[in-house]
Amino acid sequence: MPKVKFKLPTIKREAEIMTSFCKLRKTGWDKSRTVYKNHPELGKILKDKKSDDYYKYVHKYSSNFIKKNKKKLEKLVKEYQIQWDKINDEYLKTLSEHFETDYPADRKIITAYVSIVPIFPRFLDSWSFNVSSKNPDFMIPIAMHEIVHFLYFKKWMEVFPKTKRKELENPHLIWRLSELLAPIILNHNKDIQKILKYKHWHYSVFQKVKIGKKTMIKHFEDLYKKHLKNGEPFEEFLKTSWAEAKKHRKIIENI
């Protein structure tokens, strides 16, 4: 069973990720307002700057912010590790059993970066992700969500081996389906809810979209509940979900 290890990212890593969210993304999903809400001083600094110059200003800001808060951040790393270790084996075992796949033999460590960036990306190639340094109460739910993606996509590639690597990222339909299903699985799998009773939220842009008379979320929730009730293999649920996603591609891709 892998272990999730918490650590502080380098300033370079923080600055690169923060900069990527300050710029308008090709996907059209603008996260800059979230960054500036949490770091208003950075918003003021970048207000009159060209986006090509953002990195140097973000790097300086991140460096100063981290140095000023270093003791607090180091303390959080230790506290997060203690909290997570209580559920690590049970949670990872539950995911493996539910997805009906094992963890890769070369993935002994899943890295969780305690970050000042207020958005929490996951990185499939390194099996690493960010958690919040500002909202400690959300650390475990964030970690649970991001870890789902690693094993989910491992299973996906076993079921759909011809999938291209880029399709596992935004804005592709496969990525959108994964982000739709992750909270549904976390919310409705009884074994996961026993570990942590929590209401995992969807992207706000997902919440008002409808497929027929149902919300898109409810549509796929019903598919998952049916899967649980029937006790069918997770592979079959993936195939059913993917067929539905392709059937309603125009609605889902237009979000």
KEKE-3310 file (N, C-alpha, C; in steps of 0.2 Angstrom, whole numbers, plus 5000, padded with zeros to 4 digits):
npx = (5004:5003:5010:5005:5014:5017:5024:5033:5033:5045:5050:5051:5042:5030:5029:5028:5016:5007:5008:5003:4989:4986:4986:4976:4969:4970:4960:4950:4945:4945:4955:4960:4954:4951:4964:4968:4959:4963:4976:4977:4987:4995:4987:4987:5000:5001:4992:4995:5004:5012:5006:5016:5027:5023:5028:5041:5037:5028:5036:5044:5035:5029:5041:5044:5032:5032:5044:5040:5030:5035:5038:5025:5020:5028:5024:5011:5014:5018:5007:4997:5002:5001:4987:4983:4989:4981:4971:4976:4980:4967:4959:4966:4966:4952:4949:4956:4950:4937:4939:4944:4958:4975:4988:5001:5017:5028:5024:5027:5026:5015:5014:5010:5008:5010:5003:5003:4996:4979:4972:4970:4978:4981:4994:4996:5007:5017:5011:5006:5000:4992:4988:4978:4986:4979:4967:4965:4955:4950:4959:4960:4948:4951:4963:4958:4950:4959:4967:4959:4959:4971:4971:4959:4961:4971:4964:4955:4964:4967:4955:4952:4963:4968:4967:4973:4986:4985:4971:4967:4967:4961:4954:4947:4935:4935:4943:4933:4923:4929:4931:4918:4913:4921:4918:4905:4907:4914:4905:4894:4899:4898:4908:4918:4912:4911:4924:4926:4914:4907:4902:4906:4910:4905:4913:4908:4903:4897:4886:4873:4870:4860:4854:4842:4828:4834:4848:4865:4874:4865:4860:4872:4874:4863:4866:4878:4873:4865:4874:4880:4870:4867:4879:4889:4904:4917:4922:4912:4904:4912:4912:4898:4896:4905:4899:4887:4893:4898:4887:4880:4889:4890:4883:4891:4904:4902:4902)
npy = (4994:5011:5026:5042:5056:5071:5087:5102:5112:5117:5135:5138:5129:5133:5146:5143:5136:5145:5156:5150:5149:5162:5167:5169:5154:5142:5133:5141:5142:5152:5155:5165:5175:5168:5166:5179:5183:5176:5180:5195:5205:5201:5202:5216:5219:5213:5219:5230:5223:5214:5199:5190:5193:5189:5179:5182:5192:5185:5175:5182:5187:5175:5169:5179:5178:5164:5163:5172:5165:5153:5144:5142:5135:5124:5118:5114:5104:5094:5092:5089:5077:5068:5068:5062:5050:5042:5037:5033:5019:5012:5020:5020:5006:5004:5011:5004:4991:4995:5001:4990:4987:4986:4996:5003:4995:5003:5014:5019:5030:5044:5060:5074:5091:5104:5119:5136:5140:5143:5134:5117:5107:5091:5079:5068:5060:5060:5057:5066:5080:5095:5102:5113:5126:5136:5132:5121:5112:5107:5099:5084:5080:5086:5079:5066:5067:5071:5059:5050:5052:5046:5032:5030:5034:5025:5013:5016:5017:5003:4998:5006:5006:5012:5026:5042:5051:5065:5066:5064:5076:5093:5101:5090:5077:5065:5069:5078:5070:5062:5072:5074:5062:5059:5066:5061:5047:5048:5053:5044:5031:5020:5014:5023:5034:5030:5031:5045:5056:5066:5080:5080:5092:5098:5105:5122:5126:5114:5112:5117:5113:5103:5087:5082:5082:5081:5087:5087:5081:5074:5065:5057:5052:5044:5034:5029:5025:5015:5006:5002:4996:4985:4978:4977:4975:4987:4991:4989:5000:5010:5009:5011:5024:5031:5029:5036:5049:5052:5051:5063:5072:5086:5094:5092:5096:5109:5116)
npz = (5000:4995:5003:5008:5008:5015:5011:5009:4995:4983:4981:4968:4961:4967:4962:4949:4947:4953:4944:4933:4935:4936:4924:4909:4904:4891:4891:4894:4907:4919:4933:4940:4948:4960:4965:4967:4977:4988:4989:4989:4988:4979:4968:4966:4963:4951:4943:4933:4925:4911:4905:4901:4909:4922:4930:4936:4945:4953:4958:4966:4975:4981:4986:4997:5004:5008:5016:5026:5032:5035:5047:5051:5040:5040:5052:5048:5039:5047:5055:5046:5041:5052:5054:5042:5042:5050:5042:5030:5025:5026:5018:5005:5003:5002:4990:4981:4981:4977:4964:4958:4955:4957:4966:4957:4956:4957:4964:4978:4985:4987:4984:4993:4992:5003:5000:4995:4985:4980:4973:4968:4960:4952:4948:4936:4931:4941:4952:4962:4971:4976:4992:5003:5012:5019:5023:5034:5038:5027:5021:5022:5014:5002:4998:4998:4987:4976:4976:4972:4958:4953:4955:4948:4935:4932:4932:4921:4910:4909:4905:4894:4884:4873:4875:4873:4881:4883:4884:4896:4903:4906:4892:4889:4886:4893:4904:4910:4913:4923:4933:4936:4941:4952:4964:4965:4968:4980:4988:4988:4990:5002:5010:5009:5015:5028:5032:5031:5034:5024:5013:4997:4985:4968:4954:4952:4939:4935:4941:4937:4925:4914:4909:4900:4910:4922:4933:4927:4936:4944:4935:4932:4945:4948:4939:4945:4958:4954:4949:4961:4967:4959:4960:4950:4941:4942:4930:4921:4925:4922:4908:4905:4910:4901:4889:4891:4893:4880:4873:4877:4874:4868:4877:4889:4885:4882:4893)
capx = (5000:5007:5010:5005:5019:5016:5030:5033:5035:5050:5047:5050:5036:5024:5028:5026:5009:5003:5008:4998:4982:4985:4985:4970:4970:4968:4954:4944:4943:4949:4955:4964:4950:4952:4971:4968:4955:4967:4982:4975:4993:4998:4983:4989:5006:5001:4987:4997:5010:5010:5006:5023:5031:5020:5032:5046:5034:5025:5041:5046:5029:5029:5047:5043:5026:5034:5048:5037:5026:5039:5036:5018:5019:5032:5020:5006:5016:5018:5000:4993:5004:4998:4980:4982:4991:4976:4966:4980:4979:4960:4956:4969:4963:4945:4949:4959:4945:4931:4941:4946:4964:4981:4993:5008:5022:5033:5021:5027:5024:5010:5016:5005:5012:5006:5004:5000:4991:4972:4969:4973:4979:4984:4999:4996:5013:5021:5006:5007:4995:4992:4982:4978:4989:4975:4961:4967:4949:4948:4965:4958:4943:4955:4967:4954:4947:4964:4970:4954:4961:4977:4969:4953:4964:4975:4959:4953:4969:4966:4948:4952:4970:4970:4966:4979:4988:4982:4964:4966:4968:4956:4947:4945:4929:4937:4944:4927:4919:4933:4929:4911:4912:4925:4913:4899:4910:4916:4899:4889:4902:4897:4914:4922:4909:4913:4931:4925:4907:4908:4899:4911:4907:4907:4914:4902:4900:4894:4880:4867:4870:4855:4853:4835:4825:4839:4854:4870:4876:4860:4860:4877:4873:4859:4870:4882:4869:4862:4880:4881:4864:4868:4885:4892:4911:4918:4924:4906:4901:4916:4909:4892:4897:4908:4894:4883:4897:4899:4880:4879:4896:4889:4881:4896:4909:4900:4903)
capy = (5000:5017:5031:5049:5060:5078:5091:5109:5113:5123:5141:5138:5125:5137:5151:5141:5134:5151:5160:5147:5151:5170:5169:5166:5147:5140:5130:5146:5141:5157:5154:5171:5178:5164:5167:5186:5183:5173:5184:5202:5209:5199:5205:5223:5219:5211:5223:5233:5220:5210:5192:5187:5195:5187:5174:5185:5195:5179:5171:5186:5187:5168:5169:5183:5175:5158:5165:5175:5160:5146:5140:5139:5130:5117:5115:5111:5098:5088:5091:5085:5070:5064:5067:5058:5043:5038:5034:5031:5012:5010:5023:5017:4999:5004:5013:4999:4986:4998:5001:4983:4987:4987:5001:5002:4992:5008:5020:5018:5036:5049:5066:5080:5097:5109:5124:5143:5141:5142:5129:5111:5102:5084:5078:5061:5057:5060:5055:5071:5085:5101:5103:5120:5128:5141:5129:5115:5108:5104:5095:5077:5080:5088:5074:5061:5069:5070:5053:5046:5052:5042:5025:5030:5034:5018:5008:5019:5014:4996:4997:5009:5007:5017:5033:5046:5054:5072:5066:5064:5083:5098:5102:5084:5074:5060:5073:5081:5064:5060:5077:5073:5056:5059:5068:5056:5041:5049:5055:5038:5025:5019:5012:5029:5039:5028:5034:5052:5058:5073:5081:5083:5097:5098:5112:5126:5126:5108:5111:5120:5109:5098:5082:5081:5086:5080:5090:5082:5078:5069:5060:5052:5050:5038:5028:5026:5021:5008:5001:5000:4992:4979:4975:4975:4977:4994:4991:4990:5006:5015:5008:5014:5031:5034:5029:5042:5055:5053:5053:5070:5076:5093:5097:5092:5099:5116:5119)
capz = (5000:4995:5008:5006:5011:5015:5011:5006:4988:4982:4979:4960:4960:4969:4958:4942:4947:4954:4938:4928:4937:4936:4917:4906:4902:4884:4892:4896:4914:4923:4941:4943:4954:4966:4967:4970:4983:4993:4989:4986:4987:4972:4963:4965:4960:4944:4940:4927:4922:4906:4908:4900:4915:4928:4934:4940:4951:4957:4961:4972:4980:4984:4991:5003:5008:5011:5021:5032:5035:5035:5053:5051:5035:5042:5057:5045:5036:5052:5058:5041:5041:5058:5053:5036:5043:5053:5037:5024:5023:5025:5012:4999:5002:5000:4983:4977:4981:4973:4957:4956:4952:4962:4965:4953:4961:4958:4967:4985:4989:4984:4987:4994:4993:5007:4996:4996:4979:4982:4968:4970:4955:4953:4943:4935:4930:4947:4957:4967:4971:4981:4997:5005:5018:5022:5026:5036:5039:5020:5019:5020:5008:4995:4997:4996:4980:4971:4976:4967:4951:4951:4954:4943:4928:4931:4930:4915:4905:4909:4902:4888:4883:4867:4877:4873:4888:4884:4885:4904:4906:4904:4893:4886:4889:4898:4910:4912:4916:4929:4938:4937:4944:4958:4970:4966:4971:4987:4992:4988:4992:5010:5014:5010:5019:5034:5034:5033:5032:5021:5007:4992:4980:4961:4951:4952:4932:4933:4945:4934:4918:4914:4904:4900:4916:4928:4932:4924:4942:4946:4930:4933:4952:4947:4936:4950:4963:4950:4949:4968:4969:4955:4962:4944:4941:4941:4923:4918:4927:4917:4901:4905:4911:4895:4884:4892:4892:4873:4871:4879:4873:4867:4883:4894:4882:4881:4900)
cpx = (5004:5006:5009:5009:5018:5023:5029:5036:5041:5047:5046:5044:5030:5023:5026:5018:5005:5002:5003:4991:4981:4984:4979:4972:4967:4961:4948:4942:4948:4949:4959:4960:4951:4959:4971:4964:4959:4974:4981:4981:4996:4994:4985:4995:5006:4996:4989:5003:5007:5011:5013:5028:5029:5025:5037:5043:5030:5030:5043:5041:5029:5035:5046:5037:5028:5039:5045:5033:5029:5037:5029:5017:5023:5028:5014:5008:5016:5011:4996:4996:5001:4991:4979:4984:4986:4971:4970:4978:4972:4958:4959:4967:4956:4945:4951:4954:4939:4933:4943:4953:4969:4985:4999:5013:5028:5031:5021:5025:5020:5012:5011:5009:5007:5007:5000:4996:4984:4968:4973:4974:4982:4989:4999:5002:5018:5017:5007:5001:4996:4986:4983:4982:4985:4969:4962:4961:4947:4954:4963:4953:4947:4959:4964:4952:4953:4967:4965:4956:4966:4974:4963:4956:4968:4970:4956:4957:4969:4960:4948:4959:4973:4969:4973:4980:4985:4974:4962:4966:4962:4959:4944:4939:4930:4939:4938:4923:4923:4931:4922:4910:4916:4921:4908:4902:4911:4910:4894:4892:4902:4903:4918:4919:4910:4919:4930:4918:4908:4905:4904:4908:4910:4909:4908:4898:4896:4887:4873:4866:4865:4856:4846:4832:4829:4845:4859:4873:4871:4860:4866:4877:4869:4862:4875:4879:4866:4868:4881:4876:4865:4874:4889:4900:4912:4919:4917:4903:4905:4913:4903:4892:4900:4903:4889:4886:4897:4892:4878:4885:4895:4887:4887:4902:4908:4900:4908)
cpy = (5006:5021:5038:5052:5067:5082:5098:5109:5118:5129:5141:5135:5129:5142:5149:5139:5140:5155:5157:5148:5158:5172:5166:5159:5146:5136:5135:5146:5146:5156:5160:5174:5174:5165:5174:5187:5181:5177:5191:5206:5207:5202:5212:5223:5217:5215:5226:5230:5216:5203:5188:5188:5193:5183:5177:5189:5190:5176:5175:5186:5180:5167:5172:5180:5169:5159:5168:5170:5153:5142:5137:5134:5123:5114:5111:5104:5092:5087:5087:5078:5065:5063:5062:5051:5039:5035:5032:5024:5010:5014:5021:5010:4999:5006:5007:4993:4989:4998:4995:4983:4988:4993:4999:5000:4998:5014:5018:5024:5041:5055:5072:5086:5102:5116:5131:5144:5139:5137:5123:5106:5096:5083:5070:5057:5056:5057:5060:5076:5090:5100:5111:5121:5133:5138:5122:5110:5104:5100:5088:5076:5081:5082:5068:5061:5068:5063:5048:5046:5047:5035:5024:5029:5028:5013:5010:5016:5007:4994:5000:5011:5011:5024:5036:5050:5061:5072:5065:5071:5087:5101:5095:5081:5069:5064:5076:5076:5062:5065:5077:5067:5056:5060:5063:5049:5042:5050:5049:5031:5024:5018:5019:5034:5037:5030:5041:5054:5065:5074:5084:5087:5096:5105:5116:5126:5120:5108:5113:5117:5104:5093:5080:5085:5085:5085:5085:5078:5072:5063:5054:5049:5043:5032:5025:5022:5015:5003:4998:4995:4985:4975:4973:4977:4984:4996:4993:4997:5011:5015:5012:5022:5034:5034:5035:5048:5057:5054:5060:5074:5084:5097:5097:5096:5107:5120:5124)
cpz = (5000:5002:5006:5011:5010:5015:5008:4999:4988:4980:4971:4958:4961:4964:4951:4942:4948:4948:4933:4929:4937:4928:4914:4902:4895:4885:4893:4903:4918:4930:4944:4949:4960:4969:4970:4976:4989:4994:4986:4984:4980:4966:4961:4962:4952:4940:4933:4923:4916:4908:4906:4905:4922:4933:4938:4946:4956:4961:4967:4977:4984:4988:4997:5007:5012:5017:5027:5036:5036:5041:5053:5046:5037:5048:5054:5042:5041:5055:5052:5040:5046:5057:5047:5038:5046:5048:5031:5021:5022:5019:5006:4997:4999:4992:4979:4976:4976:4966:4954:4952:4958:4961:4961:4958:4962:4961:4975:4989:4984:4987:4987:4996:4997:5004:4997:4990:4981:4978:4969:4965:4957:4947:4942:4934:4936:4953:4963:4966:4977:4986:5000:5012:5022:5025:5028:5037:5032:5018:5017:5014:5002:4994:4995:4988:4975:4971:4972:4960:4949:4950:4948:4936:4927:4928:4923:4909:4904:4904:4895:4886:4877:4869:4876:4879:4888:4885:4892:4907:4903:4897:4890:4889:4894:4905:4914:4916:4923:4935:4940:4942:4951:4964:4971:4969:4978:4991:4993:4990:5000:5013:5014:5015:5027:5037:5035:5030:5030:5014:5002:4987:4973:4959:4950:4944:4931:4936:4942:4927:4919:4908:4905:4906:4922:4927:4930:4930:4944:4941:4931:4940:4951:4944:4941:4955:4960:4950:4955:4969:4965:4957:4956:4945:4939:4934:4919:4919:4922:4910:4900:4905:4904:4890:4885:4891:4884:4870:4872:4878:4872:4873:4888:4891:4882:4888:4900)
residu = (MET:PRO:LYS:VAL:LYS:PHE:LYS:LEU:PRO:THR:ILE:LYS:ARG:GLU:ALA:GLU:ILE:MET:THR:SER:PHE:CYS:LYS:LEU:ARG:LYS:THR:GLY:TRP:ASP:LYS:SER:ARG:THR:VAL:TYR:LYS:ASN:HIS:PRO:GLU:LEU:GLY:LYS:ILE:LEU:LYS:ASP:LYS:LYS:SER:ASP:ASP:TYR:TYR:LYS:TYR:VAL:HIS:LYS:TYR:SER:SER:ASN:PHE:ILE:LYS:LYS:ASN:LYS:LYS:LYS:LEU:GLU:LYS:LEU:VAL:LYS:GLU:TYR:GLN:ILE:GLN:TRP:ASP:LYS:ILE:ASN:ASP:GLU:TYR:LEU:LYS:THR:LEU:SER:GLU:HIS:PHE:GLU:THR:ASP:TYR:PRO:ALA:ASP:ARG:LYS:ILE:ILE:THR:ALA:TYR:VAL:SER:ILE:VAL:PRO:ILE:PHE:PRO:ARG:PHE:LEU:ASP:SER:TRP:SER:PHE:ASN:VAL:SER:SER:LYS:ASN:PRO:ASP:PHE:MET:ILE:PRO:ILE:ALA:MET:HIS:GLU:ILE:VAL:HIS:PHE:LEU:TYR:PHE:LYS:LYS:TRP:MET:GLU:VAL:PHE:PRO:LYS:THR:LYS:ARG:LYS:GLU:LEU:GLU:ASN:PRO:HIS:LEU:ILE:TRP:ARG:LEU:SER:GLU:LEU:LEU:ALA:PRO:ILE:ILE:LEU:ASN:HIS:ASN:LYS:ASP:ILE:GLN:LYS:ILE:LEU:LYS:TYR:LYS:HIS:TRP:HIS:TYR:SER:VAL:PHE:GLN:LYS:VAL:LYS:ILE:GLY:LYS:LYS:THR:MET:ILE:LYS:HIS:PHE:GLU:ASP:LEU:TYR:LYS:LYS:HIS:LEU:LYS:ASN:GLY:GLU:PRO:PHE:GLU:GLU:PHE:LEU:LYS:THR:SER:TRP:ALA:GLU:ALA:LYS:LYS:HIS:ARG:LYS:ILE:ILE:GLU:ASN:ILE)
# end
